[in-house]
Amino acid sequence: MQKNRRIAHHRPYRNAARRRPASPRLILFLLVFLGIASVGSVFLFNFLSPDEIQSSIDRAALEMAARHEYHYADPIAEADPEPQDVEQEEELPVAEAPMEPEITRMTGFIQKGDTPSTLLEGHLSMAEIYSLCDESKDVYSLDNLKAGQSWTMIYSDNALVGLEYEIDADERLVVSMTDSGYEFRRESIPYDMEVVTVTGSIESSLFGAVLKQGENEDLAIRLASVFAYDVDFVRDLRTEDTFRVIIEKKFREGTFFDYGNLLAASFTNQGQTYYAYRYTDKKGNSAYYDQTGRPLRKAFLKSPLPFTRISSGYSMSRMHPILKYRRPHQGIDYAAPTGTPISSVADGLIAEVGSNNSQGRYVRVTHSNGLETIYNHMSKFSANSKKGAKVKQGAVIGYVGSTGYATGPHLDFRMRQNGQFINPLKLKSLPAEPVPAREMPNFRATIANFKAKLEEPIRAASLDTSAKPRQ
């Protein structure tokens, strides 16, 4: 009997599907609850507006979504789109454009001793180099390469296809290497030109005043050369002398390269103002003239050196610094650093280029009217100083040194007329011919652009150097 009860206790786990039917009382309770709920809902809907009912439903849905992290979405929007029969076009391969050859430019400067052979070795055979040099002679000879000039080699995919050589500041030789041979041409070097006005005041020297304005020494040399016939920049310069220059500046790729033409300038020295205007006549000759059309150029420059000082003047009795006894010194000694360029003071013919114990290296130049000039103690001669060569006024004939009887670097400058020494500082020089009368209207129109600007008073404010001009 006990055993049967134990078995009956485990029977519900094996026959879980066989359940006892619900009690009649439970069924009655559920029917009553449902009836009450129906009446309550009818009562509630009678007292709530449709908007309030919808709001309650939405609020309940949101609460349930938040509790169960449900995601509600528009079933229409998320419905899978109806399949469409789209015919897939077959993708064709795209033809790629041929690659452009890579062009490389390698630029350097000619060094002393460089030749076409040393520069092109490894790029061309010796036979090709000889052919290149021979064919270039009709345009420009590559045998004339100068140290310091720009040299560019142009490559296409590592193959040499061209050369460029800057002959001077204005022109370059261009060589193209083609399948049919070499092509040569000369072309102008492109520059961006800008006209600027530079104003300054002398404190100690013209050189220093120009540098203070942020310019370089070339501008000082240009200015001194223009007024060299009227102003002796060795003896005449005074503190508070002023200048104004209108000049072209040349730029390459935004970088200052060099000065162009000096178009106009004024220089006030010891209260007197000198003017200079560049004018090119109908024959193509350019020169500097004052406001009346008279040329600034005269037969002789006042000094063969632009920036220096007189260390010893003309004298018939001077104690010689080396020989230690008095004797005539029939010349002017200009103290200057070794290597300072020496200019011929007038047009002439080089009569002698030589050297001896007392004069050191010297050049003698003959001029018209029985005049001749002598330049002593040079460190070296210029390349153009050859006996019998013609020389123009202002041309460099040598460089300051201390050869011969000299205690330091200087130029001993002497002048003779009809074989007799004269004091160079007392020579009176006549100007050249003025602008022809028939060209005066054109001359006045040319200088009008600069005249008003040069005649403006130079105020102290304009001398402020806090902002350097563009270089």
Residue, then its C-alpha position, 0 to 999 in steps of 0.5 A: m500500500q505504501k509502495n503504490r502511493r509512492i508510485a502515484h506521487h511520481r505519476p504527474y511528471r510522466n503524464a503531464a498532459r493529463r490535467r484535471p479540468a478547470s473548476p466551475r468556480l474559476i470559470l465563473f470568476l473569469l467571466v465576471f472579471l471580463g464583464i467588469a473590465s468591459v463596462g469600465s472600458v466603455f465608461l473610460f472611453n465615454f469620458l476621454s477624448p480621442d486625442e487623450i486616448q491616442s496619447s495614452i496609447d502612445r505613452a504606453a507603447l513608448e514605456m514598453a519600448a523603453r522597458h523591453e528595448y523594442h525598436y519601432a519603425d515604419p513597416i511601410a518604409e522598411a518593407d523590402p522594395e519590390p524586386q525589379d528586373v534590372e539588366q546589369e551592364e557589363e563593365l568594360p575596361v577603361a583605357e589609361a592615358p599614356m604616362e607623361p615623361e618626367i622632366t627634371r632640371m638640374t641647375g648649377f654654376i660653372q666652376k673654374g676649369d669646367t669645360p663641355s667635356t667635364l660637364l657632359e662626361g657620362h651623359l654623352s660620348m666624346a664624339e657627341i660632345y665634340s659634335l655638340c661644341d662644333e655645331s653650337k659655334d654658329v649660335y654661341s660657342l660652348d668653348n666660352l663658358k665663364a665661371g659663375q654663370s648658370w648651367t642647367m641640364i634637362y632630363s626626361d626619364n633620366a635621359l639628357v634631352g636639353l641644356e641651358y647656359e646663361i651667357d650673361a644677365d640678359e641672354r641664354l643659350v638653349v640646346s634641345m637634343t632631338d632624334s634628328g640632332y641638336e637644335f640651338r637658339r639664343e633667347s632673352i632671360p625673362y624678368d619681372m620689372e619694377v620701378v622703385t624710388v630710393t631716397g637717402s641722406i649721407e652720414s659718412s659715405l654714399f656707400g653707407a647711405v645706400l646700404k642703410q636703405g636696404e639696397n646693395e652696393d651696385l646702386a651706389i656705384r650706379l649713382a656715383s657713375v652718373f654724377a661722377y663728372d660733377v661731384d667728386f665723391v672722394r673730396d666733395l661729399r658732406t654730411e646731410d647731402t641727399f639723393r633720390v634715385i628712380i631705378e628699375k629692379k629685376f626679379r626672377e620668380g619673385t626674388f631680386f636679381d639685379y638693377g635695370n636702367l637708372l631712369a632718373a636721379s637727383f643729388t644735392n651736394q653742399g646745397q647744390t642739386y644736380y639732376a640726371y635723366r636717362y634719354t635715348d635718342k633717335k639713333g638708339n644712343s642712351a646717355y644722361y642729361d640735366q633738365t636743360g638737355r645738356p649731357l652730364r658726361k664730360a671728356f674726363l671723369k673726376s676720379p678713376l675710383p668711385f669710393t676711396r680717399i686721397s692719401s697723398g696729393y699732387s706735390m713738387s716736394r714730398m717725403h717719400p714714405i720708402l726712400k725717406y727723402r723729398r722728391p716731387h710726387q706729380g700724381i694723386d694717391y687714392a687709398a683703397p682696398t686691394g682689388t678695387p676696380i680702376s676705371s679709365v677717366a676718358d676714351g683713349l688707346i692703351a699705349e703701354v701695359g707693364s711693370n717695374n720696381s717703382q710703379g709696380r704693375y701699371v697701364r698708360v692710356t693716351h687721349s685726345n689733345g695730347l693728354e695721357t693718364i697713368y695708373n700705378h701699383m695695380s694688383k692685376f690688369s683687366a682682361n681687356s688691358k692689352k697694348g693697342a686696345k681702345v678703351k671707353q671712359g669708365a671701362v675697368i683697366g685694372y685693380v688696386g694693389s700695392t706692387g712696386y714702391a708702395t706701403g699699402p694698397h692704393l692707386d697712384f694716378r698721374m696725368r700728362q699733357n704734351g709730355q708734362f705732368i699736370n695736376p689731375l684735380k685742376l683739369k677743366s673738362l668740357p661737356a659733350e654735345p647737348v640734345p639736338a634741338r629737333e629732339m627737345p620736345n621728345f626729351r621734355a616729354t620723356i623726363a616729365n614723368f620723373k621731373a616732378k618726383l625728383e623735385e619733391p623736397i626730401r623730408a625727414a620722414s622719407l628717410d626712415t629706414s625702419a622698413k626695408p624696400r623689397q629685395 
